[in-house]
């Protein structure tokens, strides 16, 4: 197995977010399969490799990159990183999608959701594609406490203006609502105190111009026994099934949402989500999948080193324009 180099812009400050924690967790799991290292490329960190040092000509680090696999993941930085790493084996770990860039077919893509898998299946039909969901840590489970003291739980970050300015004020006159601001140290604990969890990120991601890569918190909340009302955008559609394990938020009108949420608050029961269903997102399954994926990717890069094959033409914007022109020309010839 080649060594994996996980490339991240930095490890603290403005880079501290859900995407960073998810990538670090993947790197930690990969350590059980092969050697790994964290490499930063914007912000130097103590006791951490820095990309520009590894890319210096005739440096030992540059030779090391050639014997390993560089894992890029940070959305907007991916095109430039892939260009810099062009001589070396490179893998794209795709969370969100719709950044608009194209990848050369020699770069395999591992996606965190089937939604992102479908995006790259259309955009990069000549690339190797794999699915590796994010992990739901074991501490996220239903503790079956005697009572849940919070009726409705909301995390302000990524929440829509409808949720913050209309639905929450309406709910606050009927039940106890807790709005979380910033980092929460014991998220499993607070999920186990709540009956209903609200999540509405469609507006946030529409403004950002990219997609919800996975949407970890609604699934973590469900694992802890919360009834979830959520938007069903992008990666959330992988596991949310309105009417069966969750509820669609923003259902026609404020009053209709209010009625449905208060009905569950008044007659709370945990969602019908078994541990068997959650097993897809637990560590044993993800480690098993990651091991298979890494074996295939290592074999692929072995083949690439020995091969002079001409790659299949990528579905680039230029090729799409050419194929459309060709289709229209054939239609015109039939008409004439």
JOZIUR-V937816 format. One line per field, one symbol per residue. ss: DSSP state (@ for helix, = for strand, . for the rest). burial: 1 if it has 9 or more other ideal C-beta (glycine too) atoms within 8 Angstrom, else 0. Layout:
# JOZIUR-V937816
ss = ???
burial = ???
This chain:
# JOZIUR-V937816
ss = ...=====....@@@..@@@@@@@@@@@@@.....=====........==@@@@.....@@@@@@@@.====..@@@@@@@@@@.....=====.............====..@@@@@@@@@@.....===..................======.....@@@@@@@@@@@@....====......@@@@@..======..@@@@@@@.......@@@@@@@@...====...@@@@@...=...===.....@@@@@@@@@@@@@........@@@@@@@.@@@@@@@@@@@@@@@@@@@@@@@@..........@@@@@@@@@@@@@@@@@@@.
burial = 011111111110001000110111111011101101111110101001111011110010110111011111111011001100100111111111101000101011111110111011100101101111111100010000000101111110001101110111011000101101000000110111111111111111100001111111111111111111111011111101000011111110010111011101100101101000011011101110111011111101100100000010011000110000000000000000
